[in-house]
């Protein structure tokens, strides 16, 4: 039954997903929208703002069982308010898979009703200067500088994974140069092992690697923000 569902998932997504949203990539069930799979489940990302009246709450919805749907069973406790910025990946019926980072850097991923979001396209040809800086996602970091060649960028990064035992720490890294194509930067260290795709989505940097940039369980996958972009409350 599970194998049959996985075969049907891409078909279901094709039926329900609007053409403006990126198609699912990983073969996960079509209703999945969760931490750990957000950046690998799509190749297209857009910007969004939560919309609504004064005092409105825009809730995230789960992807378990027959969710998302507008009932208490699927609704999460987490919500955003009108004006909050999000990154969205793909659609499932009248829902959009959304990522949000709080002021303290805690991420939330889940479905949000499409009619509660105002979606815009990111700059597809950002100036080189927009890439530059120190980007972070939890304890992982990507530092982007100008490369040795004109129009190129150098990316140096570190990633970490910590097990249940605090002393069990695996590490990873990347050090590569490439020229961006629009708002996409494809990185390859040259050894044919560690590869990474970076997409500049407004003030966010979406990183997706091939899982071979470090020790076991180490990945750079995530939505990064520049360090100075952190807000204080």
Secondary structure as UniProt FT lines:
FT   HELIX           2..16
FT   TURN            19..20
FT   TURN            30..31
FT   TURN            35..40
FT   STRAND          46..50
FT   TURN            54..55
FT   STRAND          58..61
FT   TURN            65..66
FT   TURN            72..74
FT   STRAND          75..80
FT   TURN            82..83
FT   STRAND          85..92
FT   TURN            93..94
FT   STRAND          95..101
FT   TURN            103..104
FT   STRAND          107..113
FT   HELIX           114..116
FT   STRAND          117..120
FT   TURN            124..125
FT   HELIX           128..130
FT   STRAND          133..137
FT   TURN            138..139
FT   STRAND          140..146
FT   TURN            150..151
FT   STRAND          152..162
FT   TURN            166..167
FT   STRAND          169..179
FT   TURN            182..183
FT   STRAND          184..188
FT   STRAND          195..201
FT   TURN            202..203
FT   STRAND          204..209
FT   TURN            216..217
FT   STRAND          222..226
FT   HELIX           227..229
//
